[in-house]
Amino acid sequence: MAKMVYFSVDLHGHVNVSLGLIDKLIQRGEEVIYYSSDLFRPRIEAVGAQFRSYEQLISFGLHGGDRLDTFFIFANYILERSQAIIEQLGDDIRSLKPDYIIHDVFCYWGKELGRQLHIPCVSITAPFPYIDEMSEVDPHFFMKMILRSEENSFLLKHKDPADAFRNYLHKSAKLFAHKYKLPEPLNLINDVFCSREDLNILFTSREFQLHSEAFDQRYFFAGYSLYSRQEEVTFQMDWLDGRPLIYVAFGTMLERLHVLYRNCIEAFSDIECQVVMSVGKGIRIDELGVIPDHFRVMSYVPQLAVLEQARIFVNHAGTNSVYESICYHVPQVVIPQAFDEFMGAMMVERAEVGLYLKTQEPSASEIRTAVQTVLADPSYKENCVRVTRSFEATGGLDRAADHIVQYVAAKGSQLTSRKVLNG
């Protein structure tokens, strides 16, 4: 039995996607010590992992500024938090004497602690996968489809904005490496945002992934598997009466979406259906106006239970929303709001498992028309089935867990031999 430390962040989508894999590793006899925030303690302990708190050392969320500024602000935040966590928890991790570390892509501190301890590390990609090599396939992709900075005044001053962005990225990486005393050359996308290792687990399939040819043998496509998680909120499922169920949710992080939620209410106010709407804790329900009787609007709902009954899911193209909807064979209408959600929306559109509304605040009429279009066309549901089969064909979490155990054994032997040779 090996001892493993898992580093996650305090985001629902990142914790939820890890639980099934942790369960599989524990079934294989691994001892798992899982670091996250106190909010997720019940879910983590429910799979048999030992929970450890970050003690308020992390607080991931959205940051101010335009998208280009926010990219670099977030990179600095990850590295600054890494420094603080290593300083405060480094001795505790060393005393645990883990055999290996698995860390979320945003947990650069896991990558650095593994390097310091000379133990194998595995990176887990919870968001939609993006790596720097994708720019070799499409030089404009990251700037246009993730940062959506094609209109940025700084970049527009240059003849080739994509090339200007690459130069800016390279110069910024050198500054970050100097500031945080990191090994060079530093690649901000691969090293900081992806915390890339020799083994990286992606919860998708090559068939669904954009520019999958950019991902080499270091990346293991594990598909996406539903895992029943402990939900903190109950929902009266007996309220559902058989009418078509429309599920609406735009994640737990996004705020100031009052207009979008009101437009959804207007869109479905006179349709023969039922609507479950999850608005998060950042929006007061009483500010959304009159709620029709065939609606249930809550701060949080048990998403898997609702998706099991839903006919269509209107969402922000967040990772969990897109994948869980596909796995339940529920077509989508996606309205992305930030960063990798735009890539998720492109994946939904390309796979034809739903419709991508390009406006971030579509009108009630636009939302209603999109939903009616998807509901009237059975091919969207059929494509969900097709993509789900591509997830299953990867071997899923069982194969991913086996791959990790085998990799750790081989990599551990290499590191031990190197350590002996170096004295």
C-alpha positions in Angstrom: 0.0 0.0 0.0 1.4 3.4 -1.0 0.7 6.7 0.7 -0.5 9.6 -1.6 -1.1 13.2 -0.9 -3.8 14.9 -3.1 -3.9 18.7 -3.5 -7.1 20.2 -4.7 -8.5 23.8 -4.8 -11.7 25.1 -3.2 -13.9 24.8 -6.3 -16.9 22.4 -6.7 -15.9 21.4 -10.2 -12.4 20.5 -9.3 -13.2 18.5 -6.2 -16.2 16.7 -7.7 -14.3 15.3 -10.7 -11.6 13.9 -8.4 -13.8 11.8 -6.1 -14.4 8.9 -8.4 -10.6 8.5 -9.1 -9.8 8.8 -5.4 -12.3 6.1 -4.6 -10.7 3.7 -7.2 -7.2 4.3 -5.8 -8.4 3.6 -2.2 -10.0 0.4 -3.5 -6.6 -0.6 -4.7 -5.2 -0.2 -1.2 -3.7 3.3 -1.5 -3.7 5.6 1.5 -5.0 9.0 0.5 -4.5 12.3 2.4 -6.6 15.0 0.6 -6.0 18.7 1.0 -8.9 21.1 0.3 -11.1 23.6 2.1 -13.5 22.7 4.9 -16.5 23.1 2.7 -15.7 19.8 0.9 -14.7 17.8 4.0 -17.9 15.6 4.0 -17.5 14.7 0.3 -13.9 13.9 0.7 -14.2 11.8 3.8 -17.2 9.9 2.3 -14.9 8.3 -0.3 -12.5 7.1 2.5 -9.7 9.8 2.2 -8.2 11.5 5.1 -9.1 15.2 5.0 -6.6 18.0 5.7 -7.5 21.6 5.6 -5.6 24.4 3.9 -6.4 26.6 6.9 -7.7 29.5 4.8 -4.6 29.5 2.6 -6.5 29.3 -0.7 -9.6 31.1 -2.0 -10.0 30.6 -5.7 -12.4 32.8 -7.5 -12.9 35.3 -10.3 -10.5 38.2 -10.4 -11.0 41.7 -11.7 -9.5 43.3 -14.9 -9.9 42.5 -18.5 -9.3 39.0 -19.7 -5.6 39.5 -20.6 -4.9 41.2 -17.3 -6.8 38.6 -15.4 -4.7 35.8 -17.0 -1.6 37.2 -15.5 -3.2 38.2 -12.2 -4.3 34.5 -11.8 -0.9 33.2 -12.7 0.6 35.4 -10.0 -2.1 34.3 -7.6 -1.2 30.6 -8.1 2.5 31.2 -7.6 2.0 33.4 -4.6 -0.3 30.9 -3.0 2.2 28.1 -3.8 4.9 29.9 -2.0 2.7 30.5 1.0 1.5 26.9 1.2 4.9 25.4 0.9 6.2 27.7 3.6 3.4 26.9 6.0 2.6 23.2 5.2 5.9 22.0 3.7 7.2 20.5 6.9 3.8 18.7 7.5 4.0 17.2 4.0 7.6 16.1 4.5 6.7 14.5 7.9 3.9 12.4 6.1 6.6 10.9 3.9 4.3 10.4 0.9 5.2 7.9 -1.8 3.7 10.2 -4.4 1.6 13.3 -5.0 -1.4 13.9 -7.2 -2.4 17.5 -7.7 -5.0 19.6 -9.5 -3.7 21.6 -12.5 -4.0 24.8 -10.5 -2.0 23.4 -7.5 1.5 24.3 -8.6 2.6 23.8 -5.0 2.0 20.0 -5.5 4.4 20.0 -8.5 7.1 22.0 -6.5 6.8 19.8 -3.4 7.2 16.7 -5.5 10.3 18.1 -7.0 11.7 19.0 -3.6 10.9 15.5 -2.1 12.1 13.7 -5.2 8.8 11.7 -5.5 6.5 11.0 -8.5 3.8 13.5 -9.3 0.6 13.2 -11.3 -1.4 16.2 -12.6 -5.2 16.0 -12.8 -7.0 18.3 -15.2 -10.4 19.3 -13.9 -11.1 22.2 -16.4 -11.3 21.7 -20.1 -7.8 20.7 -21.2 -5.7 23.4 -22.7 -1.9 23.1 -23.3 0.6 25.4 -25.0 1.1 22.9 -27.9 -2.4 23.7 -29.0 -1.1 27.0 -30.3 1.0 25.1 -32.8 -2.2 23.8 -34.3 -4.0 27.2 -34.0 -1.8 30.2 -33.1 -4.8 32.4 -32.4 -6.8 29.8 -30.4 -5.8 30.8 -26.8 -5.9 34.5 -27.4 -9.3 34.5 -29.2 -11.2 31.5 -27.7 -10.0 31.5 -24.1 -8.9 35.0 -23.3 -11.1 36.5 -26.0 -8.6 39.3 -26.2 -8.6 39.8 -30.0 -9.9 43.4 -29.4 -7.3 44.2 -26.7 -5.8 47.6 -27.4 -2.3 46.4 -26.5 -2.3 43.5 -28.9 -4.0 45.4 -31.7 -1.0 47.8 -31.8 1.0 44.9 -33.4 0.8 43.5 -36.9 0.3 40.0 -35.6 -1.6 40.1 -32.3 -1.1 36.4 -31.7 2.7 36.8 -32.1 2.6 39.8 -29.7 0.7 37.7 -27.2 3.4 34.9 -27.4 6.2 37.5 -26.8 4.3 39.0 -23.9 3.7 35.5 -22.5 7.5 34.7 -22.8 8.6 37.9 -21.1 6.1 37.5 -18.3 7.3 34.0 -17.7 10.8 35.2 -17.2 9.6 37.8 -14.7 7.6 35.3 -12.8 10.5 32.9 -12.7 12.8 35.6 -11.3 10.2 36.8 -8.8 9.5 33.3 -7.4 12.9 31.7 -8.0 11.5 29.1 -10.3 13.5 26.8 -12.7 13.8 28.3 -16.2 12.7 28.1 -18.9 9.2 28.6 -17.4 6.1 28.0 -19.6 3.2 29.9 -17.9 0.5 27.8 -19.6 2.0 24.3 -19.2 4.0 24.8 -16.0 1.8 27.1 -14.0 -1.8 26.8 -15.3 -1.4 23.0 -16.0 1.3 22.1 -13.6 2.4 19.6 -16.2 4.0 16.3 -15.1 5.2 13.2 -17.0 1.7 11.8 -16.4 -1.4 14.0 -16.7 -4.9 12.7 -16.4 -7.6 14.3 -18.5 -11.3 13.6 -17.8 -12.4 13.5 -21.4 -11.9 11.5 -24.6 -9.7 12.3 -27.6 -12.8 12.3 -29.7 -14.4 15.1 -27.7 -11.2 17.1 -27.1 -10.3 20.1 -29.2 -7.0 19.8 -31.1 -6.4 16.4 -29.5 -3.4 15.9 -31.8 -1.4 18.4 -29.6 -1.5 16.0 -26.6 1.3 13.5 -26.6 2.0 10.3 -24.6 2.2 12.2 -21.3 -1.6 12.7 -21.4 -3.9 9.9 -20.4 -7.5 10.4 -21.6 -9.7 8.8 -18.9 -13.1 9.7 -20.3 -15.7 11.1 -17.9 -17.4 9.0 -15.3 -20.3 10.0 -13.1 -19.7 9.6 -9.4 -22.4 9.9 -6.8 -21.4 12.6 -4.4 -22.7 13.7 -1.0 -25.0 16.7 -1.6 -25.6 19.2 1.1 -29.1 20.2 -0.2 -32.2 18.1 -0.5 -34.7 18.7 -3.3 -38.3 17.6 -3.4 -38.2 15.3 -6.4 -41.9 14.5 -6.0 -42.6 18.0 -7.2 -41.9 16.8 -10.7 -45.1 15.8 -12.4 -44.0 14.5 -15.8 -44.0 17.7 -17.8 -40.7 18.3 -19.7 -38.1 19.5 -17.2 -35.8 22.4 -18.1 -32.8 22.7 -15.8 -31.0 26.1 -15.6 -27.7 26.7 -13.8 -24.7 29.0 -14.4 -22.3 27.6 -11.7 -21.4 28.6 -8.2 -18.8 31.2 -8.9 -20.5 33.6 -11.3 -22.4 36.6 -9.9 -24.2 39.6 -11.3 -26.1 37.4 -13.7 -29.5 38.8 -12.7 -30.5 39.8 -16.2 -29.6 36.4 -17.6 -31.6 34.6 -15.0 -34.6 37.0 -15.5 -34.4 36.3 -19.2 -34.6 32.6 -18.5 -37.6 33.1 -16.3 -39.3 35.1 -19.1 -38.3 32.6 -21.7 -40.0 29.7 -20.0 -42.8 31.5 -18.2 -45.5 30.5 -20.7 -44.2 27.1 -21.9 -45.8 23.8 -20.8 -42.9 22.6 -18.8 -41.3 22.6 -15.3 -38.1 24.6 -14.6 -35.5 24.0 -11.9 -33.1 26.9 -11.6 -30.0 27.0 -9.5 -28.7 30.5 -9.0 -25.8 30.1 -6.5 -25.3 32.0 -3.3 -24.3 35.3 -4.8 -27.8 36.1 -6.1 -30.8 36.9 -3.9 -33.8 35.1 -5.3 -36.2 37.9 -4.3 -34.3 40.2 -6.7 -35.3 38.1 -9.7 -38.9 39.2 -9.7 -42.1 37.1 -9.8 -41.3 33.4 -10.0 -44.0 31.4 -11.9 -45.6 28.4 -10.1 -43.9 25.9 -12.5 -40.5 27.1 -11.4 -38.3 26.0 -8.5 -35.5 28.5 -7.9 -32.9 27.7 -5.3 -29.4 28.7 -4.4 -28.1 25.1 -4.9 -29.7 21.9 -6.1 -28.4 18.3 -6.3 -27.4 18.5 -9.9 -27.0 14.8 -10.7 -30.5 14.0 -9.3 -32.0 16.8 -11.4 -30.2 15.9 -14.6 -31.5 12.4 -14.3 -35.0 13.8 -14.9 -34.2 16.8 -17.2 -35.0 17.0 -20.9 -32.5 19.9 -21.5 -29.9 21.8 -19.5 -29.3 25.6 -20.0 -25.8 26.3 -18.5 -22.6 28.3 -18.7 -20.5 25.5 -20.3 -18.7 24.8 -17.1 -16.8 21.5 -17.0 -19.0 19.5 -14.7 -22.2 20.9 -16.3 -21.1 19.9 -19.9 -19.8 16.5 -19.0 -22.5 15.5 -16.6 -25.2 16.6 -19.0 -23.7 14.5 -21.7 -23.4 11.4 -19.5 -27.1 11.7 -18.6 -27.8 12.1 -22.4 -29.3 15.5 -21.7 -28.8 18.0 -24.6 -27.7 21.5 -23.7 -28.0 25.2 -24.5 -24.7 26.8 -23.4 -24.1 30.5 -22.6 -20.4 30.7 -21.6 -19.3 33.6 -19.4 -15.5 33.2 -18.6 -12.3 31.6 -19.8 -12.4 27.9 -20.5 -16.2 28.0 -20.7 -15.9 29.4 -24.2 -13.8 26.3 -25.1 -16.4 24.1 -23.5 -19.1 25.7 -25.6 -17.0 25.1 -28.7 -16.7 21.4 -27.8 -20.5 21.2 -27.2 -21.1 22.8 -30.6 -18.6 20.7 -32.5 -19.9 17.5 -31.0 -23.5 18.6 -31.7 -24.7 17.8 -28.2 -26.3 21.2 -27.9 -26.4 24.8 -29.1 -23.9 27.5 -28.3 -25.4 31.0 -27.9 -22.6 33.4 -28.7 -24.1 36.3 -26.8 -23.3 36.3 -23.1 -26.7 37.9 -22.2 -29.1 36.5 -24.8 -32.7 37.7 -24.8 -35.6 35.7 -23.5 -36.7 35.1 -27.1 -33.2 33.8 -28.1 -33.1 31.4 -25.2 -36.6 30.1 -25.8 -35.9 29.5 -29.5 -32.7 27.7 -28.8 -34.3 25.4 -26.3 -37.2 24.6 -28.5 -34.8 23.9 -31.4 -32.8 21.4 -29.4 -35.9 19.7 -27.9 -37.4 19.2 -31.4 -34.3 17.5 -32.8 -33.5 14.0 -31.4 -30.0 14.1 -32.9 -28.7 16.1 -30.0 -29.6 13.4 -27.6 -28.2 10.7 -29.9 -24.9 12.6 -30.1 -24.8 12.6 -26.3 -25.0 8.9 -26.4 -22.2 8.8 -29.0 -19.9 11.0 -26.9 -20.6 9.0 -23.8 -19.5 5.8 -25.6 -16.2 7.5 -26.4 -15.8 8.2 -22.7 -16.5 4.6 -21.9 -14.0 3.3 -24.6 -11.1 4.9 -22.7 -11.5 2.4 -19.9 -12.5 5.1 -17.5 -11.5 5.5 -13.9 -10.4 1.8 -13.4 -7.9 2.1 -16.2 -6.8 5.6 -15.0 -6.2 4.2 -11.5 -4.2 1.3 -12.8 -2.2 3.6 -15.0 -1.3 5.8 -12.0 -0.2 2.9 -9.8 2.0 1.5 -12.6 3.5 4.9 -13.4 4.2 5.7 -9.7 6.0 2.3 -9.3 8.2 2.9 -12.4 8.8 6.6 -11.8 9.6 6.0 -8.1 12.3 3.4 -9.0 13.9 5.9 -11.5 13.9 8.7 -8.9 15.4 6.4 -6.2 18.1 5.2 -8.5 19.0 8.8 -9.5 19.1 9.9 -5.8 21.5 7.0 -5.0 23.8 7.9 -7.9 23.8 11.6 -6.9 24.7 10.6 -3.3 
